[in-house]
Amino acid sequence: MNPPASDTISDVLGRAVLDGDPDQATLDPDVPDDHLAIVARAAVAEQSGRDLLRQSVSAARSSGHSWAAIGAVLGLSRQATQQRFGVARVDDEGPEHRWLGPVTALDEMRELELAGRRGWRTVGAGMLKHRMERTDTQWEHRRVVWRRPADSYETDGWEVAVRAFPWLYLVRDLQSPPEN
């Protein structure tokens, strides 16, 4: 469900904190015992916001924006932005894991398709790269704009491999041996 055009992000977040997930009870600020639950949900919203900001910065860098341009949007210097959002290199964990990259939003899906046919599936993403895991089957990869709940893709046989706002990277096991 899309929020009304007049809603701000704060309005949407506030309602999400009070209403919770569909299987959670709505919280009432007039009930004193609900305040600790409101604090807990607000903490989850804050962490989610930090995660979305980090993923947005990574996506902006992958699209070619400089640290200075991103810093200008955030009101930070280039150096402060790079120190806050730059990522440290993680070494490979053996022959069953590797990094695919550098890739950009323009070529990553073709590269993921080739890797998927050879039995590699994405399990993580960083700036200009994907963390890959080797399997015994071929994988189909898909990138979608994160406009609906991530688990809604499961009905079509997709699995959410990576949440990299504004993208979701989905994978689907093709149940066939990898190509050589």
MODELLER restraints for C-alpha pairs under 7 A, 6 or more apart:
rsr = mdl.restraints
at = mdl.atoms
rsr.add(forms.Gaussian(group=physical.xy_distance, feature=features.Distance(at['CA:17:A'], at['CA:38:A']), mean=6.58, stdev=0.5))
rsr.add(forms.Gaussian(group=physical.xy_distance, feature=features.Distance(at['CA:17:A'], at['CA:41:A']), mean=5.46, stdev=0.5))
rsr.add(forms.Gaussian(group=physical.xy_distance, feature=features.Distance(at['CA:17:A'], at['CA:42:A']), mean=5.95, stdev=0.5))
rsr.add(forms.Gaussian(group=physical.xy_distance, feature=features.Distance(at['CA:18:A'], at['CA:26:A']), mean=5.69, stdev=0.5))
rsr.add(forms.Gaussian(group=physical.xy_distance, feature=features.Distance(at['CA:18:A'], at['CA:27:A']), mean=5.00, stdev=0.5))
rsr.add(forms.Gaussian(group=physical.xy_distance, feature=features.Distance(at['CA:18:A'], at['CA:38:A']), mean=6.67, stdev=0.5))
rsr.add(forms.Gaussian(group=physical.xy_distance, feature=features.Distance(at['CA:19:A'], at['CA:25:A']), mean=6.85, stdev=0.5))
rsr.add(forms.Gaussian(group=physical.xy_distance, feature=features.Distance(at['CA:19:A'], at['CA:26:A']), mean=4.33, stdev=0.5))
rsr.add(forms.Gaussian(group=physical.xy_distance, feature=features.Distance(at['CA:19:A'], at['CA:27:A']), mean=6.31, stdev=0.5))
rsr.add(forms.Gaussian(group=physical.xy_distance, feature=features.Distance(at['CA:20:A'], at['CA:26:A']), mean=6.24, stdev=0.5))
rsr.add(forms.Gaussian(group=physical.xy_distance, feature=features.Distance(at['CA:27:A'], at['CA:34:A']), mean=5.93, stdev=0.5))
rsr.add(forms.Gaussian(group=physical.xy_distance, feature=features.Distance(at['CA:27:A'], at['CA:38:A']), mean=6.97, stdev=0.5))
rsr.add(forms.Gaussian(group=physical.xy_distance, feature=features.Distance(at['CA:28:A'], at['CA:34:A']), mean=6.22, stdev=0.5))
rsr.add(forms.Gaussian(group=physical.xy_distance, feature=features.Distance(at['CA:29:A'], at['CA:35:A']), mean=6.38, stdev=0.5))
rsr.add(forms.Gaussian(group=physical.xy_distance, feature=features.Distance(at['CA:52:A'], at['CA:165:A']), mean=5.79, stdev=0.5))
rsr.add(forms.Gaussian(group=physical.xy_distance, feature=features.Distance(at['CA:54:A'], at['CA:85:A']), mean=6.48, stdev=0.5))
rsr.add(forms.Gaussian(group=physical.xy_distance, feature=features.Distance(at['CA:55:A'], at['CA:164:A']), mean=5.18, stdev=0.5))
rsr.add(forms.Gaussian(group=physical.xy_distance, feature=features.Distance(at['CA:55:A'], at['CA:165:A']), mean=5.04, stdev=0.5))
rsr.add(forms.Gaussian(group=physical.xy_distance, feature=features.Distance(at['CA:56:A'], at['CA:165:A']), mean=5.64, stdev=0.5))
rsr.add(forms.Gaussian(group=physical.xy_distance, feature=features.Distance(at['CA:56:A'], at['CA:166:A']), mean=6.54, stdev=0.5))
rsr.add(forms.Gaussian(group=physical.xy_distance, feature=features.Distance(at['CA:58:A'], at['CA:127:A']), mean=5.44, stdev=0.5))
rsr.add(forms.Gaussian(group=physical.xy_distance, feature=features.Distance(at['CA:61:A'], at['CA:127:A']), mean=6.88, stdev=0.5))
rsr.add(forms.Gaussian(group=physical.xy_distance, feature=features.Distance(at['CA:62:A'], at['CA:104:A']), mean=5.63, stdev=0.5))
rsr.add(forms.Gaussian(group=physical.xy_distance, feature=features.Distance(at['CA:62:A'], at['CA:105:A']), mean=6.69, stdev=0.5))
rsr.add(forms.Gaussian(group=physical.xy_distance, feature=features.Distance(at['CA:62:A'], at['CA:127:A']), mean=5.96, stdev=0.5))
rsr.add(forms.Gaussian(group=physical.xy_distance, feature=features.Distance(at['CA:62:A'], at['CA:128:A']), mean=5.36, stdev=0.5))
rsr.add(forms.Gaussian(group=physical.xy_distance, feature=features.Distance(at['CA:63:A'], at['CA:104:A']), mean=6.63, stdev=0.5))
rsr.add(forms.Gaussian(group=physical.xy_distance, feature=features.Distance(at['CA:63:A'], at['CA:105:A']), mean=6.44, stdev=0.5))
rsr.add(forms.Gaussian(group=physical.xy_distance, feature=features.Distance(at['CA:67:A'], at['CA:78:A']), mean=5.10, stdev=0.5))
rsr.add(forms.Gaussian(group=physical.xy_distance, feature=features.Distance(at['CA:67:A'], at['CA:81:A']), mean=6.31, stdev=0.5))
rsr.add(forms.Gaussian(group=physical.xy_distance, feature=features.Distance(at['CA:67:A'], at['CA:82:A']), mean=6.05, stdev=0.5))
rsr.add(forms.Gaussian(group=physical.xy_distance, feature=features.Distance(at['CA:68:A'], at['CA:77:A']), mean=6.59, stdev=0.5))
rsr.add(forms.Gaussian(group=physical.xy_distance, feature=features.Distance(at['CA:68:A'], at['CA:78:A']), mean=4.22, stdev=0.5))
rsr.add(forms.Gaussian(group=physical.xy_distance, feature=features.Distance(at['CA:71:A'], at['CA:77:A']), mean=5.35, stdev=0.5))
rsr.add(forms.Gaussian(group=physical.xy_distance, feature=features.Distance(at['CA:71:A'], at['CA:78:A']), mean=5.35, stdev=0.5))
rsr.add(forms.Gaussian(group=physical.xy_distance, feature=features.Distance(at['CA:71:A'], at['CA:81:A']), mean=5.41, stdev=0.5))
rsr.add(forms.Gaussian(group=physical.xy_distance, feature=features.Distance(at['CA:92:A'], at['CA:98:A']), mean=5.39, stdev=0.5))
rsr.add(forms.Gaussian(group=physical.xy_distance, feature=features.Distance(at['CA:96:A'], at['CA:133:A']), mean=5.59, stdev=0.5))
rsr.add(forms.Gaussian(group=physical.xy_distance, feature=features.Distance(at['CA:96:A'], at['CA:134:A']), mean=4.88, stdev=0.5))
rsr.add(forms.Gaussian(group=physical.xy_distance, feature=features.Distance(at['CA:97:A'], at['CA:132:A']), mean=5.53, stdev=0.5))
rsr.add(forms.Gaussian(group=physical.xy_distance, feature=features.Distance(at['CA:97:A'], at['CA:133:A']), mean=4.59, stdev=0.5))
rsr.add(forms.Gaussian(group=physical.xy_distance, feature=features.Distance(at['CA:97:A'], at['CA:134:A']), mean=6.25, stdev=0.5))
rsr.add(forms.Gaussian(group=physical.xy_distance, feature=features.Distance(at['CA:98:A'], at['CA:131:A']), mean=6.05, stdev=0.5))
rsr.add(forms.Gaussian(group=physical.xy_distance, feature=features.Distance(at['CA:98:A'], at['CA:132:A']), mean=5.30, stdev=0.5))
rsr.add(forms.Gaussian(group=physical.xy_distance, feature=features.Distance(at['CA:98:A'], at['CA:133:A']), mean=6.73, stdev=0.5))
rsr.add(forms.Gaussian(group=physical.xy_distance, feature=features.Distance(at['CA:99:A'], at['CA:129:A']), mean=6.39, stdev=0.5))
rsr.add(forms.Gaussian(group=physical.xy_distance, feature=features.Distance(at['CA:99:A'], at['CA:130:A']), mean=5.62, stdev=0.5))
rsr.add(forms.Gaussian(group=physical.xy_distance, feature=features.Distance(at['CA:99:A'], at['CA:131:A']), mean=4.72, stdev=0.5))
rsr.add(forms.Gaussian(group=physical.xy_distance, feature=features.Distance(at['CA:99:A'], at['CA:132:A']), mean=5.83, stdev=0.5))
rsr.add(forms.Gaussian(group=physical.xy_distance, feature=features.Distance(at['CA:100:A'], at['CA:129:A']), mean=5.40, stdev=0.5))
rsr.add(forms.Gaussian(group=physical.xy_distance, feature=features.Distance(at['CA:100:A'], at['CA:130:A']), mean=5.05, stdev=0.5))
rsr.add(forms.Gaussian(group=physical.xy_distance, feature=features.Distance(at['CA:100:A'], at['CA:131:A']), mean=6.37, stdev=0.5))
rsr.add(forms.Gaussian(group=physical.xy_distance, feature=features.Distance(at['CA:100:A'], at['CA:132:A']), mean=6.68, stdev=0.5))
rsr.add(forms.Gaussian(group=physical.xy_distance, feature=features.Distance(at['CA:101:A'], at['CA:128:A']), mean=6.13, stdev=0.5))
rsr.add(forms.Gaussian(group=physical.xy_distance, feature=features.Distance(at['CA:101:A'], at['CA:129:A']), mean=4.39, stdev=0.5))
rsr.add(forms.Gaussian(group=physical.xy_distance, feature=features.Distance(at['CA:101:A'], at['CA:130:A']), mean=6.56, stdev=0.5))
rsr.add(forms.Gaussian(group=physical.xy_distance, feature=features.Distance(at['CA:102:A'], at['CA:128:A']), mean=4.99, stdev=0.5))
rsr.add(forms.Gaussian(group=physical.xy_distance, feature=features.Distance(at['CA:102:A'], at['CA:129:A']), mean=5.25, stdev=0.5))
rsr.add(forms.Gaussian(group=physical.xy_distance, feature=features.Distance(at['CA:103:A'], at['CA:128:A']), mean=4.95, stdev=0.5))
rsr.add(forms.Gaussian(group=physical.xy_distance, feature=features.Distance(at['CA:103:A'], at['CA:129:A']), mean=5.67, stdev=0.5))
rsr.add(forms.Gaussian(group=physical.xy_distance, feature=features.Distance(at['CA:104:A'], at['CA:128:A']), mean=5.70, stdev=0.5))
rsr.add(forms.Gaussian(group=physical.xy_distance, feature=features.Distance(at['CA:112:A'], at['CA:141:A']), mean=6.35, stdev=0.5))
rsr.add(forms.Gaussian(group=physical.xy_distance, feature=features.Distance(at['CA:113:A'], at['CA:140:A']), mean=6.54, stdev=0.5))
rsr.add(forms.Gaussian(group=physical.xy_distance, feature=features.Distance(at['CA:113:A'], at['CA:141:A']), mean=6.29, stdev=0.5))
rsr.add(forms.Gaussian(group=physical.xy_distance, feature=features.Distance(at['CA:116:A'], at['CA:138:A']), mean=5.35, stdev=0.5))
rsr.add(forms.Gaussian(group=physical.xy_distance, feature=features.Distance(at['CA:116:A'], at['CA:139:A']), mean=4.43, stdev=0.5))
rsr.add(forms.Gaussian(group=physical.xy_distance, feature=features.Distance(at['CA:116:A'], at['CA:140:A']), mean=5.91, stdev=0.5))
rsr.add(forms.Gaussian(group=physical.xy_distance, feature=features.Distance(at['CA:117:A'], at['CA:138:A']), mean=4.86, stdev=0.5))
rsr.add(forms.Gaussian(group=physical.xy_distance, feature=features.Distance(at['CA:117:A'], at['CA:139:A']), mean=6.20, stdev=0.5))
rsr.add(forms.Gaussian(group=physical.xy_distance, feature=features.Distance(at['CA:117:A'], at['CA:178:A']), mean=5.65, stdev=0.5))
rsr.add(forms.Gaussian(group=physical.xy_distance, feature=features.Distance(at['CA:117:A'], at['CA:179:A']), mean=5.81, stdev=0.5))
rsr.add(forms.Gaussian(group=physical.xy_distance, feature=features.Distance(at['CA:118:A'], at['CA:138:A']), mean=6.20, stdev=0.5))
rsr.add(forms.Gaussian(group=physical.xy_distance, feature=features.Distance(at['CA:118:A'], at['CA:178:A']), mean=4.66, stdev=0.5))
rsr.add(forms.Gaussian(group=physical.xy_distance, feature=features.Distance(at['CA:118:A'], at['CA:179:A']), mean=4.87, stdev=0.5))
rsr.add(forms.Gaussian(group=physical.xy_distance, feature=features.Distance(at['CA:118:A'], at['CA:180:A']), mean=6.21, stdev=0.5))
rsr.add(forms.Gaussian(group=physical.xy_distance, feature=features.Distance(at['CA:119:A'], at['CA:134:A']), mean=5.69, stdev=0.5))
rsr.add(forms.Gaussian(group=physical.xy_distance, feature=features.Distance(at['CA:119:A'], at['CA:135:A']), mean=5.18, stdev=0.5))
rsr.add(forms.Gaussian(group=physical.xy_distance, feature=features.Distance(at['CA:119:A'], at['CA:136:A']), mean=5.98, stdev=0.5))
rsr.add(forms.Gaussian(group=physical.xy_distance, feature=features.Distance(at['CA:119:A'], at['CA:137:A']), mean=5.14, stdev=0.5))
rsr.add(forms.Gaussian(group=physical.xy_distance, feature=features.Distance(at['CA:119:A'], at['CA:138:A']), mean=4.51, stdev=0.5))
rsr.add(forms.Gaussian(group=physical.xy_distance, feature=features.Distance(at['CA:119:A'], at['CA:139:A']), mean=6.34, stdev=0.5))
rsr.add(forms.Gaussian(group=physical.xy_distance, feature=features.Distance(at['CA:119:A'], at['CA:178:A']), mean=4.80, stdev=0.5))
rsr.add(forms.Gaussian(group=physical.xy_distance, feature=features.Distance(at['CA:120:A'], at['CA:132:A']), mean=5.95, stdev=0.5))
rsr.add(forms.Gaussian(group=physical.xy_distance, feature=features.Distance(at['CA:120:A'], at['CA:133:A']), mean=5.42, stdev=0.5))
rsr.add(forms.Gaussian(group=physical.xy_distance, feature=features.Distance(at['CA:120:A'], at['CA:134:A']), mean=4.49, stdev=0.5))
rsr.add(forms.Gaussian(group=physical.xy_distance, feature=features.Distance(at['CA:120:A'], at['CA:135:A']), mean=6.01, stdev=0.5))
rsr.add(forms.Gaussian(group=physical.xy_distance, feature=features.Distance(at['CA:120:A'], at['CA:139:A']), mean=6.87, stdev=0.5))
rsr.add(forms.Gaussian(group=physical.xy_distance, feature=features.Distance(at['CA:121:A'], at['CA:132:A']), mean=5.40, stdev=0.5))
rsr.add(forms.Gaussian(group=physical.xy_distance, feature=features.Distance(at['CA:121:A'], at['CA:133:A']), mean=5.43, stdev=0.5))
rsr.add(forms.Gaussian(group=physical.xy_distance, feature=features.Distance(at['CA:121:A'], at['CA:134:A']), mean=6.60, stdev=0.5))
rsr.add(forms.Gaussian(group=physical.xy_distance, feature=features.Distance(at['CA:121:A'], at['CA:139:A']), mean=6.03, stdev=0.5))
rsr.add(forms.Gaussian(group=physical.xy_distance, feature=features.Distance(at['CA:122:A'], at['CA:130:A']), mean=6.17, stdev=0.5))
rsr.add(forms.Gaussian(group=physical.xy_distance, feature=features.Distance(at['CA:122:A'], at['CA:131:A']), mean=5.68, stdev=0.5))
rsr.add(forms.Gaussian(group=physical.xy_distance, feature=features.Distance(at['CA:122:A'], at['CA:132:A']), mean=4.49, stdev=0.5))
rsr.add(forms.Gaussian(group=physical.xy_distance, feature=features.Distance(at['CA:122:A'], at['CA:133:A']), mean=6.39, stdev=0.5))
rsr.add(forms.Gaussian(group=physical.xy_distance, feature=features.Distance(at['CA:122:A'], at['CA:161:A']), mean=6.36, stdev=0.5))
rsr.add(forms.Gaussian(group=physical.xy_distance, feature=features.Distance(at['CA:123:A'], at['CA:131:A']), mean=5.57, stdev=0.5))
rsr.add(forms.Gaussian(group=physical.xy_distance, feature=features.Distance(at['CA:123:A'], at['CA:132:A']), mean=5.66, stdev=0.5))
rsr.add(forms.Gaussian(group=physical.xy_distance, feature=features.Distance(at['CA:123:A'], at['CA:133:A']), mean=6.56, stdev=0.5))
rsr.add(forms.Gaussian(group=physical.xy_distance, feature=features.Distance(at['CA:123:A'], at['CA:161:A']), mean=5.33, stdev=0.5))
rsr.add(forms.Gaussian(group=physical.xy_distance, feature=features.Distance(at['CA:123:A'], at['CA:162:A']), mean=6.27, stdev=0.5))
rsr.add(forms.Gaussian(group=physical.xy_distance, feature=features.Distance(at['CA:124:A'], at['CA:130:A']), mean=5.69, stdev=0.5))
rsr.add(forms.Gaussian(group=physical.xy_distance, feature=features.Distance(at['CA:124:A'], at['CA:131:A']), mean=4.60, stdev=0.5))
rsr.add(forms.Gaussian(group=physical.xy_distance, feature=features.Distance(at['CA:124:A'], at['CA:161:A']), mean=6.96, stdev=0.5))
rsr.add(forms.Gaussian(group=physical.xy_distance, feature=features.Distance(at['CA:124:A'], at['CA:162:A']), mean=5.52, stdev=0.5))
rsr.add(forms.Gaussian(group=physical.xy_distance, feature=features.Distance(at['CA:125:A'], at['CA:131:A']), mean=5.55, stdev=0.5))
rsr.add(forms.Gaussian(group=physical.xy_distance, feature=features.Distance(at['CA:125:A'], at['CA:162:A']), mean=6.74, stdev=0.5))
rsr.add(forms.Gaussian(group=physical.xy_distance, feature=features.Distance(at['CA:136:A'], at['CA:177:A']), mean=6.20, stdev=0.5))
rsr.add(forms.Gaussian(group=physical.xy_distance, feature=features.Distance(at['CA:136:A'], at['CA:178:A']), mean=6.53, stdev=0.5))
rsr.add(forms.Gaussian(group=physical.xy_distance, feature=features.Distance(at['CA:137:A'], at['CA:173:A']), mean=6.83, stdev=0.5))
rsr.add(forms.Gaussian(group=physical.xy_distance, feature=features.Distance(at['CA:137:A'], at['CA:174:A']), mean=6.76, stdev=0.5))
rsr.add(forms.Gaussian(group=physical.xy_distance, feature=features.Distance(at['CA:137:A'], at['CA:175:A']), mean=5.66, stdev=0.5))
rsr.add(forms.Gaussian(group=physical.xy_distance, feature=features.Distance(at['CA:137:A'], at['CA:176:A']), mean=5.25, stdev=0.5))
rsr.add(forms.Gaussian(group=physical.xy_distance, feature=features.Distance(at['CA:137:A'], at['CA:177:A']), mean=4.64, stdev=0.5))
rsr.add(forms.Gaussian(group=physical.xy_distance, feature=features.Distance(at['CA:137:A'], at['CA:178:A']), mean=5.18, stdev=0.5))
rsr.add(forms.Gaussian(group=physical.xy_distance, feature=features.Distance(at['CA:138:A'], at['CA:173:A']), mean=6.25, stdev=0.5))
rsr.add(forms.Gaussian(group=physical.xy_distance, feature=features.Distance(at['CA:138:A'], at['CA:174:A']), mean=5.42, stdev=0.5))
rsr.add(forms.Gaussian(group=physical.xy_distance, feature=features.Distance(at['CA:138:A'], at['CA:175:A']), mean=6.56, stdev=0.5))
rsr.add(forms.Gaussian(group=physical.xy_distance, feature=features.Distance(at['CA:138:A'], at['CA:176:A']), mean=5.74, stdev=0.5))
rsr.add(forms.Gaussian(group=physical.xy_distance, feature=features.Distance(at['CA:138:A'], at['CA:177:A']), mean=6.01, stdev=0.5))
rsr.add(forms.Gaussian(group=physical.xy_distance, feature=features.Distance(at['CA:138:A'], at['CA:178:A']), mean=4.91, stdev=0.5))
rsr.add(forms.Gaussian(group=physical.xy_distance, feature=features.Distance(at['CA:139:A'], at['CA:171:A']), mean=6.39, stdev=0.5))
rsr.add(forms.Gaussian(group=physical.xy_distance, feature=features.Distance(at['CA:139:A'], at['CA:172:A']), mean=5.58, stdev=0.5))
rsr.add(forms.Gaussian(group=physical.xy_distance, feature=features.Distance(at['CA:139:A'], at['CA:173:A']), mean=4.75, stdev=0.5))
rsr.add(forms.Gaussian(group=physical.xy_distance, feature=features.Distance(at['CA:139:A'], at['CA:174:A']), mean=5.47, stdev=0.5))
rsr.add(forms.Gaussian(group=physical.xy_distance, feature=features.Distance(at['CA:140:A'], at['CA:171:A']), mean=5.50, stdev=0.5))
rsr.add(forms.Gaussian(group=physical.xy_distance, feature=features.Distance(at['CA:140:A'], at['CA:172:A']), mean=5.11, stdev=0.5))
rsr.add(forms.Gaussian(group=physical.xy_distance, feature=features.Distance(at['CA:140:A'], at['CA:173:A']), mean=6.52, stdev=0.5))
rsr.add(forms.Gaussian(group=physical.xy_distance, feature=features.Distance(at['CA:140:A'], at['CA:174:A']), mean=6.70, stdev=0.5))
rsr.add(forms.Gaussian(group=physical.xy_distance, feature=features.Distance(at['CA:141:A'], at['CA:170:A']), mean=5.70, stdev=0.5))
rsr.add(forms.Gaussian(group=physical.xy_distance, feature=features.Distance(at['CA:141:A'], at['CA:171:A']), mean=4.62, stdev=0.5))
rsr.add(forms.Gaussian(group=physical.xy_distance, feature=features.Distance(at['CA:141:A'], at['CA:172:A']), mean=6.66, stdev=0.5))
rsr.add(forms.Gaussian(group=physical.xy_distance, feature=features.Distance(at['CA:142:A'], at['CA:169:A']), mean=5.76, stdev=0.5))
rsr.add(forms.Gaussian(group=physical.xy_distance, feature=features.Distance(at['CA:142:A'], at['CA:170:A']), mean=5.00, stdev=0.5))
rsr.add(forms.Gaussian(group=physical.xy_distance, feature=features.Distance(at['CA:142:A'], at['CA:171:A']), mean=6.33, stdev=0.5))
rsr.add(forms.Gaussian(group=physical.xy_distance, feature=features.Distance(at['CA:143:A'], at['CA:167:A']), mean=6.37, stdev=0.5))
rsr.add(forms.Gaussian(group=physical.xy_distance, feature=features.Distance(at['CA:143:A'], at['CA:168:A']), mean=5.72, stdev=0.5))
rsr.add(forms.Gaussian(group=physical.xy_distance, feature=features.Distance(at['CA:143:A'], at['CA:169:A']), mean=4.61, stdev=0.5))
rsr.add(forms.Gaussian(group=physical.xy_distance, feature=features.Distance(at['CA:143:A'], at['CA:170:A']), mean=6.19, stdev=0.5))
rsr.add(forms.Gaussian(group=physical.xy_distance, feature=features.Distance(at['CA:144:A'], at['CA:167:A']), mean=5.59, stdev=0.5))
rsr.add(forms.Gaussian(group=physical.xy_distance, feature=features.Distance(at['CA:144:A'], at['CA:168:A']), mean=5.38, stdev=0.5))
rsr.add(forms.Gaussian(group=physical.xy_distance, feature=features.Distance(at['CA:144:A'], at['CA:169:A']), mean=6.62, stdev=0.5))
rsr.add(forms.Gaussian(group=physical.xy_distance, feature=features.Distance(at['CA:145:A'], at['CA:166:A']), mean=5.82, stdev=0.5))
rsr.add(forms.Gaussian(group=physical.xy_distance, feature=features.Distance(at['CA:145:A'], at['CA:167:A']), mean=4.73, stdev=0.5))
rsr.add(forms.Gaussian(group=physical.xy_distance, feature=features.Distance(at['CA:145:A'], at['CA:168:A']), mean=6.26, stdev=0.5))
rsr.add(forms.Gaussian(group=physical.xy_distance, feature=features.Distance(at['CA:146:A'], at['CA:165:A']), mean=6.91, stdev=0.5))
rsr.add(forms.Gaussian(group=physical.xy_distance, feature=features.Distance(at['CA:146:A'], at['CA:166:A']), mean=5.66, stdev=0.5))
rsr.add(forms.Gaussian(group=physical.xy_distance, feature=features.Distance(at['CA:146:A'], at['CA:167:A']), mean=5.30, stdev=0.5))
rsr.add(forms.Gaussian(group=physical.xy_distance, feature=features.Distance(at['CA:146:A'], at['CA:168:A']), mean=5.67, stdev=0.5))
rsr.add(forms.Gaussian(group=physical.xy_distance, feature=features.Distance(at['CA:150:A'], at['CA:160:A']), mean=6.78, stdev=0.5))
rsr.add(forms.Gaussian(group=physical.xy_distance, feature=features.Distance(at['CA:157:A'], at['CA:172:A']), mean=6.37, stdev=0.5))
rsr.add(forms.Gaussian(group=physical.xy_distance, feature=features.Distance(at['CA:158:A'], at['CA:170:A']), mean=5.90, stdev=0.5))
rsr.add(forms.Gaussian(group=physical.xy_distance, feature=features.Distance(at['CA:158:A'], at['CA:171:A']), mean=5.61, stdev=0.5))
rsr.add(forms.Gaussian(group=physical.xy_distance, feature=features.Distance(at['CA:158:A'], at['CA:172:A']), mean=4.95, stdev=0.5))
rsr.add(forms.Gaussian(group=physical.xy_distance, feature=features.Distance(at['CA:159:A'], at['CA:170:A']), mean=5.47, stdev=0.5))
rsr.add(forms.Gaussian(group=physical.xy_distance, feature=features.Distance(at['CA:159:A'], at['CA:171:A']), mean=5.31, stdev=0.5))
rsr.add(forms.Gaussian(group=physical.xy_distance, feature=features.Distance(at['CA:159:A'], at['CA:172:A']), mean=6.18, stdev=0.5))
rsr.add(forms.Gaussian(group=physical.xy_distance, feature=features.Distance(at['CA:160:A'], at['CA:168:A']), mean=6.86, stdev=0.5))
rsr.add(forms.Gaussian(group=physical.xy_distance, feature=features.Distance(at['CA:160:A'], at['CA:169:A']), mean=6.12, stdev=0.5))
rsr.add(forms.Gaussian(group=physical.xy_distance, feature=features.Distance(at['CA:160:A'], at['CA:170:A']), mean=4.63, stdev=0.5))
rsr.add(forms.Gaussian(group=physical.xy_distance, feature=features.Distance(at['CA:160:A'], at['CA:171:A']), mean=6.48, stdev=0.5))
rsr.add(forms.Gaussian(group=physical.xy_distance, feature=features.Distance(at['CA:161:A'], at['CA:169:A']), mean=5.62, stdev=0.5))
rsr.add(forms.Gaussian(group=physical.xy_distance, feature=features.Distance(at['CA:161:A'], at['CA:170:A']), mean=5.34, stdev=0.5))
rsr.add(forms.Gaussian(group=physical.xy_distance, feature=features.Distance(at['CA:161:A'], at['CA:171:A']), mean=6.11, stdev=0.5))
rsr.add(forms.Gaussian(group=physical.xy_distance, feature=features.Distance(at['CA:162:A'], at['CA:168:A']), mean=5.96, stdev=0.5))
rsr.add(forms.Gaussian(group=physical.xy_distance, feature=features.Distance(at['CA:162:A'], at['CA:169:A']), mean=5.04, stdev=0.5))
rsr.add(forms.Gaussian(group=physical.xy_distance, feature=features.Distance(at['CA:163:A'], at['CA:169:A']), mean=6.46, stdev=0.5))
